[in-house]
């Protein structure tokens, strides 16, 4: 049952919202189909910050450095679930703003107007980052795994001063489907909140601009697993989309 809940939650929160039948305007559609899409291969740790893993104490200090960015509105979106299986205590949050993998602070959005415009995805992937500590040997471990790298689908994003509109065309399909049509706000220059009529229950993701002026959107599912006094595991699964701005000149 828990696995079913997790699968449902992953596909119904964050950037991935229930599909509807609304498509693109014809003018935009023809522009996209006549412009070949491009993809960029980037390192799995691209524009990410990780806690120092030399010791758990230092790891904990680094993790807590980012608490200052969590506003009251962001904290109100952080709802999770805890349970125990075979003696293992498990906590999970979807979507999570409290993750040990943080978007680099050099990507912060200094002006909301910088993200307004048309964008096309050049990276669309899911990556799992895992940090763990064994208390018996007082050692930390770190691993990174690419879960999938989607180079088949075409994703178009339109951001206006008020709206966040995301469209996707899957391989073998003729039309772009509307994935999201939401109000949005940017908090602490590094989080984007997507919401309907009310900010209550907003979906939250990290947002930033890299040095190439590409738009980064990272949405996280976080799980913590622990047996007291034996080990603890921090797992962050990131859905990442990176966009290049569409130049219509």
Secondary structure, DSSP 8 states (H G I E B T S, - for coil): -HHHHHHHHHTTSTT-----S----HHHHHHHHTS--------TTTTEEE---S-HHHHHHHHHGGGGG--HHHHTT--EEEEEETTEEEEEEES-S--SEEE-GGG--S-GGGG-EEEEEEEEEEEEEEEEEETTTTEEEEEEEEEEE--SSEEEEEE-SSEEEEEEE-TT-SS-EEEEEEEEEEETTTEEEEESSSSTT-EEEEEEE-TT--EEEEEEEEEEEEETTTEEEEEEEEEEEEEEE----
